[in-house]
Amino acid sequence: MTVFFVIGGVGIVLLLLALIVGDVLEGALGFDGIDSLNALDSDIFSTAGVAGLLGGFGFGGAIGLAVTDTMWIAIAVGVVVGVLLGWMAGKLTGLLRRQGSGVAPRTHSLIGVEAQVITAVPDGGYGQVRLRHGGHTYTLNARAPVALDAGSRVWISGVLSATSVEVMPVDVLGGGGATSVLEP
């Protein structure tokens, strides 16, 4: 039974290492090379998948041995539990890796988008606007050629920096803005 506990403990240590050092460990163990060879699903051969396999085999085998007191049944239980845990851990890590959109929002893509003034923009000074575009909510510093009160609808007419834009009142467009106003 001690052997099963040691194998399960190695699985837990490997899982903790995978959580702490992540992709570095995958490269060191060579699992990133398996990705190109595996046509089915490369996430199963991740560090977390191998850790789940080892942990499940070790602790599942220990439980099987304690319940039945037969080694071959303990090994069979360990293999089944290990394969299931390894598969689930691999699928879960793959799901987490693919979760983000991977596209960083760019301020230049905001030109023409409608926004709302949240801090008044004085004549020749800066205020703030808030808008929603592409699933992201932005709060940006804003400058305008005319003074604008808080709550005014505006559209982004230019980009001054990564955090500052130039805005124009929606009235300049004839009452219609472009897209995505954010109501307070």
C-alpha positions, 0 to 999 in steps of 0.5 A: 500500500505504501507504493500506491501512496508514494505514487499518489504523492508524486502526482500531487507534487507534480500537480503543485509544480504545474500550478506554480511553474506551469508552462516552464515545467511542460517544456522541461518534461517535453510535453510540448513536443508531444503536442505536435505528434498527438492528433487526438487531444494534446491537453491530455498529455499536459503536466496536469494530466500526467499529475492526475493520472499518477495521483489517481492511480496511486490513491485509487490503487490504495483504496482498492487494496484497502477494500479488497486486499487483492493486488490485481484489483487494486491495480485495476482500480488505480488504472481506471481512477488514474485514467479518468482523473488524468483525462479530466485534468487534461480537459480542464487545463485545455479549457482554461488555456483557450478561455481568453479571446487572445486579442488585446483591445487597441485604442485606435479601434475606438474611433467612431464609437459612441461614448458618454461623458462621466467627468465634465470636459472643460474647454481646452481641458480634459475630462473622462468618458466611458464606453463599451466596445468589443466586450470591454468597458473603457474609461478614458481621458477625453479632450474636446473642442467645446466644453461638455457636461457630464452625461453628454453623448459623444463619439471618439474622433481621434486618439491622443495616447493609449489612455486619452482620446479626442471626442466630438458631441453627437450633435455634430453628427446630426443626432446619431452616434456610431455604436455602443453607448454605455448608460450610467 
